[in-house]
Amino acid sequence: MQYLIKIIISALLIVGISEAGKRFTTVGAILASLPLTSLLAFVWLYYDTNDTSKVAALSWEILWMVIPSLVFFAALPAFLKIMKFYPALFVSAIITAGAYFLWMMLLRKTAIIQ
């Protein structure tokens, strides 16, 4: 039952943001940029474990993972100018995956994360 509740709340969040984005692009962007999924993840993690150190560790690693995610938001509009939506989405995702890979190598090499 707990998983079903998590799925429903998460799905409602995604649908709500996409619906807001259809009507008001800026409102959709603001909602999408909020760390709502992170907040939900913190709540679920704490509820499941009662371990604030795990929540803190997750928050710390999310902070570092925001940086390579920005590659996607720069790449997608650039590629949408030269190709159709799905190819642009795919290429942007691949480039972002590469950015995550390189970023993770750097963070591990500098011992910022395990």
C-alpha positions as YAML, in Angstrom:
chain: A
units: angstrom
residues:
- id: 1
  name: MET
  ca: [0.00, 0.00, 0.00]
- id: 2
  name: GLN
  ca: [2.87, 2.36, 0.83]
- id: 3
  name: TYR
  ca: [4.34, 1.96, -2.68]
- id: 4
  name: LEU
  ca: [0.96, 2.68, -4.24]
- id: 5
  name: ILE
  ca: [0.66, 5.91, -2.25]
- id: 6
  name: LYS
  ca: [4.18, 6.92, -3.31]
- id: 7
  name: ILE
  ca: [3.37, 6.22, -6.96]
- id: 8
  name: ILE
  ca: [0.09, 8.14, -6.87]
- id: 9
  name: ILE
  ca: [1.59, 11.21, -5.19]
- id: 10
  name: SER
  ca: [4.58, 11.22, -7.56]
- id: 11
  name: ALA
  ca: [2.36, 10.79, -10.62]
- id: 12
  name: LEU
  ca: [0.05, 13.60, -9.49]
- id: 13
  name: LEU
  ca: [3.06, 15.86, -9.07]
- id: 14
  name: ILE
  ca: [4.32, 15.15, -12.60]
- id: 15
  name: VAL
  ca: [0.88, 15.53, -14.18]
- id: 16
  name: GLY
  ca: [0.26, 18.75, -12.25]
- id: 17
  name: ILE
  ca: [3.53, 20.28, -13.43]
- id: 18
  name: SER
  ca: [2.93, 19.30, -17.06]
- id: 19
  name: GLU
  ca: [-0.63, 20.65, -16.96]
- id: 20
  name: ALA
  ca: [0.57, 23.92, -15.43]
- id: 21
  name: GLY
  ca: [3.24, 24.10, -18.13]
- id: 22
  name: LYS
  ca: [0.58, 23.82, -20.85]
- id: 23
  name: ARG
  ca: [-1.33, 26.80, -19.55]
- id: 24
  name: PHE
  ca: [1.42, 28.94, -18.03]
- id: 25
  name: THR
  ca: [4.95, 28.13, -19.17]
- id: 26
  name: THR
  ca: [6.61, 30.17, -16.43]
- id: 27
  name: VAL
  ca: [4.50, 28.59, -13.68]
- id: 28
  name: GLY
  ca: [5.33, 25.14, -15.07]
- id: 29
  name: ALA
  ca: [9.02, 26.03, -15.15]
- id: 30
  name: ILE
  ca: [8.96, 27.31, -11.58]
- id: 31
  name: LEU
  ca: [7.17, 24.19, -10.35]
- id: 32
  name: ALA
  ca: [9.51, 21.90, -12.30]
- id: 33
  name: SER
  ca: [12.57, 23.70, -10.93]
- id: 34
  name: LEU
  ca: [11.46, 23.31, -7.33]
- id: 35
  name: PRO
  ca: [13.02, 20.36, -5.57]
- id: 36
  name: LEU
  ca: [9.61, 18.72, -5.15]
- id: 37
  name: THR
  ca: [10.76, 15.25, -6.13]
- id: 38
  name: SER
  ca: [13.74, 15.63, -3.81]
- id: 39
  name: LEU
  ca: [11.42, 16.69, -1.00]
- id: 40
  name: LEU
  ca: [9.26, 13.64, -1.62]
- id: 41
  name: ALA
  ca: [12.35, 11.43, -1.71]
- id: 42
  name: PHE
  ca: [13.52, 12.88, 1.62]
- id: 43
  name: VAL
  ca: [10.14, 12.27, 3.21]
- id: 44
  name: TRP
  ca: [9.91, 8.70, 1.86]
- id: 45
  name: LEU
  ca: [13.50, 7.93, 2.89]
- id: 46
  name: TYR
  ca: [13.03, 9.30, 6.40]
- id: 47
  name: TYR
  ca: [9.66, 7.56, 6.76]
- id: 48
  name: ASP
  ca: [11.21, 4.25, 5.69]
- id: 49
  name: THR
  ca: [14.45, 4.50, 7.72]
- id: 50
  name: ASN
  ca: [14.10, 7.20, 10.42]
- id: 51
  name: ASP
  ca: [17.73, 7.94, 9.57]
- id: 52
  name: THR
  ca: [18.55, 11.62, 9.18]
- id: 53
  name: SER
  ca: [22.13, 10.82, 8.15]
- id: 54
  name: LYS
  ca: [20.78, 9.02, 5.05]
- id: 55
  name: VAL
  ca: [18.58, 12.03, 4.26]
- id: 56
  name: ALA
  ca: [21.56, 14.36, 4.69]
- id: 57
  name: ALA
  ca: [23.75, 12.17, 2.47]
- id: 58
  name: LEU
  ca: [21.07, 12.07, -0.22]
- id: 59
  name: SER
  ca: [20.67, 15.85, -0.05]
- id: 60
  name: TRP
  ca: [24.45, 16.36, -0.33]
- id: 61
  name: GLU
  ca: [24.71, 14.11, -3.38]
- id: 62
  name: ILE
  ca: [21.66, 15.72, -5.03]
- id: 63
  name: LEU
  ca: [23.39, 19.09, -4.64]
- id: 64
  name: TRP
  ca: [26.34, 17.81, -6.64]
- id: 65
  name: MET
  ca: [24.17, 16.08, -9.25]
- id: 66
  name: VAL
  ca: [22.29, 19.27, -10.12]
- id: 67
  name: ILE
  ca: [25.36, 20.55, -11.94]
- id: 68
  name: PRO
  ca: [25.51, 17.96, -14.76]
- id: 69
  name: SER
  ca: [21.71, 18.03, -15.06]
- id: 70
  name: LEU
  ca: [22.00, 21.63, -16.27]
- id: 71
  name: VAL
  ca: [23.64, 20.30, -19.44]
- id: 72
  name: PHE
  ca: [20.27, 18.89, -20.48]
- id: 73
  name: PHE
  ca: [18.47, 22.21, -20.06]
- id: 74
  name: ALA
  ca: [21.09, 23.96, -22.19]
- id: 75
  name: ALA
  ca: [21.30, 21.23, -24.85]
- id: 76
  name: LEU
  ca: [17.59, 20.66, -25.45]
- id: 77
  name: PRO
  ca: [16.65, 24.17, -26.62]
- id: 78
  name: ALA
  ca: [19.81, 24.31, -28.76]
- id: 79
  name: PHE
  ca: [19.00, 21.00, -30.48]
- id: 80
  name: LEU
  ca: [15.31, 21.90, -30.88]
- id: 81
  name: LYS
  ca: [16.45, 24.71, -33.18]
- id: 82
  name: ILE
  ca: [18.04, 22.23, -35.58]
- id: 83
  name: MET
  ca: [16.02, 19.00, -35.24]
- id: 84
  name: LYS
  ca: [12.62, 17.62, -34.34]
- id: 85
  name: PHE
  ca: [11.52, 17.06, -30.74]
- id: 86
  name: TYR
  ca: [12.26, 13.36, -30.20]
- id: 87
  name: PRO
  ca: [15.72, 13.36, -31.80]
- id: 88
  name: ALA
  ca: [16.58, 16.54, -29.86]
- id: 89
  name: LEU
  ca: [15.35, 14.94, -26.64]
- id: 90
  name: PHE
  ca: [17.38, 11.79, -27.33]
- id: 91
  name: VAL
  ca: [20.60, 13.62, -28.23]
- id: 92
  name: SER
  ca: [20.23, 15.92, -25.22]
- id: 93
  name: ALA
  ca: [19.71, 12.91, -22.94]
- id: 94
  name: ILE
  ca: [22.78, 11.14, -24.35]
- id: 95
  name: ILE
  ca: [24.93, 14.24, -23.91]
- id: 96
  name: THR
  ca: [23.61, 14.65, -20.37]
- id: 97
  name: ALA
  ca: [24.39, 11.00, -19.59]
- id: 98
  name: GLY
  ca: [27.96, 11.68, -20.74]
- id: 99
  name: ALA
  ca: [28.10, 14.77, -18.53]
- id: 100
  name: TYR
  ca: [26.94, 12.70, -15.54]
- id: 101
  name: PHE
  ca: [29.55, 10.05, -16.26]
- id: 102
  name: LEU
  ca: [32.38, 12.60, -16.50]
- id: 103
  name: TRP
  ca: [31.09, 14.49, -13.45]
- id: 104
  name: MET
  ca: [30.92, 11.30, -11.38]
- id: 105
  name: MET
  ca: [34.50, 10.45, -12.35]
- id: 106
  name: LEU
  ca: [35.60, 13.92, -11.25]
- id: 107
  name: LEU
  ca: [33.68, 13.77, -7.97]
- id: 108
  name: ARG
  ca: [35.07, 10.35, -7.13]
- id: 109
  name: LYS
  ca: [38.60, 11.38, -8.05]
- id: 110
  name: THR
  ca: [38.34, 14.39, -5.73]
- id: 111
  name: ALA
  ca: [36.60, 12.28, -3.03]
- id: 112
  name: ILE
  ca: [33.61, 14.61, -2.89]
- id: 113
  name: ILE
  ca: [31.33, 11.59, -3.08]
- id: 114
  name: GLN
  ca: [32.00, 7.88, -2.70]
...
